[in-house]
Amino acid sequence: MNPEKVLFGFFIVLALTLNFGFFVGELDNPDHHHVYELFAVIVVNLVATVLKFGDRTQMGAVLLATSLVALLQLFAAALVWTVAEQIATTGLTPVVTASIVSLSGGAMLANVVSVVLLVIETVMLRR
């Protein structure tokens, strides 16, 4: 068993599961989506992205692209949250919360693609 591959797979799957945990709940209810959970999703996705930099295969390039898309979506969600709470001082209205959760849903879709590609790559490996 390759410990590097285990760590790589762990962070990809953890990114997906944390993102799913943040995404689940009523779309417009701020009580169902916690800021620290979004922060954890961003940190784990950053780690997963850094781990993907070493792979120089075509599959590695696609995996990196999906991670970059997820990070873009998550950073946009964090920016919307920050602007609503700190700059506009409107707080988490249902509309703002729906935007944040929708952006995290896009990131979750990118994470699903990463996990599916990881499974496909694993199945295609030959000993």
C-alpha positions as semicolon CSV with decimal commas, in nm:
position;residue;x (nm);y (nm);z (nm)
1;M;0,000;0,000;0,000
2;N;0,135;0,342;-0,097
3;P;0,095;0,591;0,195
4;E;0,113;0,885;-0,046
5;K;-0,187;0,754;-0,243
6;V;-0,376;0,690;0,080
7;L;-0,320;1,049;0,195
8;F;-0,414;1,180;-0,149
9;G;-0,739;0,980;-0,157
10;F;-0,816;1,071;0,204
11;F;-0,806;1,445;0,138
12;I;-1,006;1,420;-0,184
13;V;-1,283;1,223;-0,015
14;L;-1,268;1,442;0,299
15;A;-1,309;1,753;0,083
16;L;-1,622;1,603;-0,071
17;T;-1,775;1,489;0,257
18;L;-1,711;1,818;0,436
19;N;-1,854;2,008;0,143
20;F;-2,160;1,785;0,147
21;G;-2,202;1,849;0,520
22;F;-2,201;2,223;0,462
23;F;-2,434;2,198;0,162
24;V;-2,704;1,987;0,329
25;G;-2,988;2,180;0,487
26;E;-3,247;2,431;0,384
27;L;-3,100;2,643;0,108
28;D;-3,196;2,978;0,257
29;N;-3,171;2,903;0,631
30;P;-2,845;3,038;0,779
31;D;-2,887;2,816;1,087
32;H;-2,819;2,509;0,868
33;H;-2,484;2,633;0,733
34;H;-2,203;2,723;0,972
35;V;-1,914;2,954;0,886
36;Y;-1,655;2,726;1,051
37;E;-1,772;2,435;0,840
38;L;-1,719;2,645;0,527
39;F;-1,373;2,737;0,659
40;A;-1,291;2,367;0,712
41;V;-1,407;2,289;0,358
42;I;-1,180;2,559;0,216
43;V;-0,876;2,441;0,416
44;V;-0,921;2,075;0,321
45;N;-0,973;2,168;-0,045
46;L;-0,653;2,373;-0,035
47;V;-0,461;2,073;0,102
48;A;-0,616;1,844;-0,161
49;T;-0,518;2,091;-0,434
50;V;-0,158;2,113;-0,313
51;L;-0,135;1,732;-0,310
52;K;-0,246;1,723;-0,675
53;F;0,042;1,944;-0,794
54;G;0,290;1,655;-0,803
55;D;0,101;1,443;-1,058
56;R;0,218;1,510;-1,415
57;T;-0,026;1,280;-1,595
58;Q;-0,330;1,384;-1,798
59;M;-0,553;1,252;-1,518
60;G;-0,352;1,459;-1,272
61;A;-0,415;1,770;-1,480
62;V;-0,789;1,708;-1,480
63;L;-0,787;1,639;-1,106
64;L;-0,601;1,965;-1,049
65;A;-0,849;2,150;-1,267
66;T;-1,143;2,017;-1,065
67;S;-0,971;2,123;-0,743
68;L;-0,909;2,471;-0,877
69;V;-1,274;2,501;-0,976
70;A;-1,382;2,390;-0,628
71;L;-1,149;2,643;-0,467
72;L;-1,278;2,922;-0,690
73;Q;-1,636;2,841;-0,593
74;L;-1,549;2,817;-0,222
75;F;-1,352;3,142;-0,221
76;A;-1,647;3,312;-0,392
77;A;-1,881;3,173;-0,123
78;A;-1,649;3,299;0,151
79;L;-1,629;3,639;-0,019
80;V;-2,009;3,666;-0,038
81;W;-2,033;3,570;0,330
82;T;-1,766;3,824;0,429
83;V;-1,922;4,105;0,228
84;A;-2,267;4,035;0,373
85;E;-2,144;4,018;0,733
86;Q;-1,860;4,271;0,746
87;I;-1,900;4,523;0,464
88;A;-2,269;4,548;0,376
89;T;-2,377;4,457;0,732
90;T;-2,696;4,305;0,596
91;G;-2,616;3,977;0,762
92;L;-2,713;3,636;0,635
93;T;-3,043;3,701;0,468
94;P;-3,214;3,411;0,291
95;V;-3,094;3,543;-0,046
96;V;-2,731;3,573;0,068
97;T;-2,741;3,231;0,232
98;A;-2,885;3,078;-0,085
99;S;-2,599;3,229;-0,287
100;I;-2,337;3,094;-0,047
101;V;-2,489;2,746;-0,043
102;S;-2,529;2,745;-0,423
103;L;-2,161;2,831;-0,467
104;S;-2,063;2,553;-0,228
105;G;-2,288;2,321;-0,430
106;G;-2,082;2,401;-0,740
107;A;-1,768;2,319;-0,545
108;M;-1,927;1,997;-0,427
109;L;-1,998;1,899;-0,787
110;A;-1,631;1,958;-0,874
111;N;-1,535;1,742;-0,573
112;V;-1,768;1,466;-0,694
113;V;-1,594;1,474;-1,032
114;S;-1,257;1,445;-0,850
115;V;-1,371;1,141;-0,653
116;V;-1,519;0,975;-0,962
117;L;-1,195;1,032;-1,153
118;L;-0,996;0,894;-0,860
119;V;-1,210;0,580;-0,857
120;I;-1,176;0,540;-1,235
121;E;-0,799;0,580;-1,211
122;T;-0,784;0,326;-0,929
123;V;-0,993;0,072;-1,119
124;M;-0,776;0,109;-1,429
125;L;-0,450;0,042;-1,240
126;R;-0,292;-0,289;-1,319
127;R;-0,043;-0,470;-1,101
